[in-house]
Amino acid sequence: MQYRDLGDSGIRVSTICLGSWLTFGAGVDGDAGRACIDTAFDVGINFIDTANIYGRGAAESFLGEALKGRPRDSYVLATKLFFPMTESDKGLSAGQVAKQIDASLTRLRTDHVDLYQCHRYDPDTPLEETMAALSDVVRSGKARAIGFSEWSPEQIEAAVALAPPNVKFVSSQPQYSLLYRRPEAKVIPISMANGIGQIVWSPLAQGVLSGKYLPGATLPPGSRATGDDAHFMQQFLTDPVLEAIQQLRPVADRAGCSLAQLAIAWVIAQPGVTSAIVGASRPDQLRETAKAADLAIDPALLAETAAILEGVRIS
């Protein structure tokens, strides 16, 4: 496993981050989830990402239970707030920041998180209020650092301008993959100029880059594409996209890896990227994915990979 500094925070994280969206406390049973946690530590993953909204607290509660016997300094724990936990508990107001960090810490069974992130931007709360409240969380010792997910370039720049006197952001969590490269235009350059690292989600484009979905074929039974969250991946399930992905197989063969490993290796090789978040429902799945961190793939093959998908990616 490789490790990198998260922005200019001084926090060292694995280049593979274990995520918990749609898995822990919800889509994966307890025994399988605990086995995945154990496997993560076995393969050197020290970075775990969650959010209060995942399972409406269930993912955090699961992690609190699963991690309780491990030394707190043996892992880097990140969570988020913004989405409604109740009809009235939502957003990034000072009151919500104070309330939700305490609720998350209770569920996670810890006195601090390493990274506290704004899951989205809150247009109904002045940014100055949000940044001051997040700064209070850091200064109180309840979080070591702060970050954001899916903020626009303008929102990022406005937040950067408020630090100091406020604590600055050190991380960005955007969707980013070979098929979804919008952050490259502005988000990543702005972040790199301001000591903000990228923790990218969906590096496999909801699993499509694994190659398991074939053009013109019936969707695999039990796959994410047949479940309740299939709407997240419809833009990637077109025949032109699926046909282009199948063209990557010879490249992966030459690189000596699977399609999924190739896609993740490409992501973590990109400028500004600190870590790629992966989900797992089985230990063997996570072991295979984690190998991408140690692959030494010829940059020419990575460039060839991107070129094959150039015509079908989202710019």
FENCORZI-V964325 format. One record per pair of residues at least 4 apart in sequence whose C-alpha atoms are under 6 Angstrom apart, sorted by the first residue. I is the first residue (numbers start at 0). GAP is how many residues later the second one is. If there is no record, write none. Layout:
i=I gap=GAP
i=I gap=GAP
This chain:
i=0 gap=43
i=0 gap=292
i=0 gap=293
i=1 gap=12
i=1 gap=13
i=2 gap=10
i=2 gap=11
i=2 gap=12
i=3 gap=8
i=3 gap=9
i=4 gap=5
i=4 gap=6
i=4 gap=7
i=5 gap=5
i=5 gap=191
i=6 gap=163
i=6 gap=188
i=6 gap=189
i=6 gap=190
i=7 gap=187
i=12 gap=34
i=13 gap=31
i=13 gap=32
i=13 gap=33
i=14 gap=260
i=15 gap=259
i=15 gap=260
i=16 gap=30
i=16 gap=31
i=16 gap=259
i=16 gap=260
i=17 gap=30
i=17 gap=259
i=17 gap=260
i=18 gap=30
i=18 gap=258
i=18 gap=259
i=18 gap=260
i=19 gap=4
i=19 gap=30
i=20 gap=33
i=21 gap=5
i=22 gap=4
i=22 gap=5
i=23 gap=4
i=23 gap=9
i=23 gap=35
i=24 gap=33
i=24 gap=34
i=24 gap=37
i=25 gap=29
i=27 gap=253
i=35 gap=247
i=38 gap=244
i=39 gap=5
i=40 gap=4
i=45 gap=29
i=45 gap=30
i=46 gap=28
i=46 gap=29
i=47 gap=29
i=48 gap=29
i=48 gap=30
i=49 gap=29
i=50 gap=28
i=50 gap=29
i=51 gap=5
i=51 gap=29
i=52 gap=4
i=53 gap=5
i=54 gap=4
i=59 gap=47
i=59 gap=48
i=60 gap=46
i=60 gap=47
i=62 gap=4
i=63 gap=4
i=63 gap=43
i=63 gap=44
i=63 gap=45
i=75 gap=38
i=76 gap=36
i=76 gap=37
i=77 gap=35
i=77 gap=36
i=77 gap=37
i=77 gap=38
i=78 gap=37
i=79 gap=36
i=79 gap=37
i=79 gap=38
i=79 gap=39
i=80 gap=37
i=80 gap=38
i=81 gap=8
i=81 gap=9
i=81 gap=10
i=81 gap=37
i=82 gap=7
i=83 gap=5
i=83 gap=6
i=84 gap=4
i=90 gap=31
i=91 gap=4
i=91 gap=5
i=91 gap=30
i=91 gap=38
i=92 gap=32
i=92 gap=37
i=93 gap=36
i=93 gap=39
i=95 gap=4
i=99 gap=4
i=103 gap=4
i=104 gap=4
i=104 gap=5
i=111 gap=30
i=111 gap=31
i=112 gap=30
i=113 gap=29
i=113 gap=30
i=114 gap=28
i=114 gap=30
i=114 gap=31
i=115 gap=30
i=116 gap=29
i=116 gap=30
i=116 gap=31
i=117 gap=30
i=118 gap=30
i=119 gap=29
i=119 gap=30
i=120 gap=30
i=134 gap=31
i=134 gap=32
i=135 gap=4
i=136 gap=5
i=136 gap=6
i=137 gap=4
i=137 gap=5
i=137 gap=6
i=145 gap=23
i=146 gap=22
i=146 gap=23
i=146 gap=24
i=146 gap=25
i=147 gap=24
i=148 gap=23
i=148 gap=24
i=148 gap=25
i=149 gap=24
i=150 gap=4
i=152 gap=34
i=161 gap=4
i=162 gap=4
i=162 gap=5
i=169 gap=26
i=170 gap=25
i=170 gap=26
i=170 gap=27
i=171 gap=26
i=172 gap=25
i=172 gap=26
i=172 gap=27
i=173 gap=26
i=174 gap=25
i=174 gap=26
i=174 gap=27
i=175 gap=4
i=175 gap=5
i=175 gap=24
i=175 gap=27
i=176 gap=26
i=178 gap=134
i=178 gap=135
i=179 gap=133
i=179 gap=134
i=180 gap=134
i=181 gap=133
i=182 gap=4
i=182 gap=5
i=183 gap=4
i=190 gap=5
i=191 gap=4
i=191 gap=80
i=196 gap=75
i=196 gap=77
i=197 gap=75
i=197 gap=76
i=198 gap=75
i=198 gap=76
i=198 gap=77
i=199 gap=76
i=199 gap=77
i=200 gap=76
i=201 gap=4
i=203 gap=5
i=209 gap=49
i=209 gap=50
i=213 gap=28
i=214 gap=24
i=214 gap=27
i=214 gap=28
i=224 gap=5
i=238 gap=4
i=240 gap=71
i=251 gap=5
i=251 gap=6
i=251 gap=7
i=254 gap=42
i=260 gap=4
i=260 gap=28
i=260 gap=31
i=264 gap=27
i=265 gap=36
i=267 gap=5
i=279 gap=6
i=285 gap=4
i=305 gap=4
i=308 gap=4
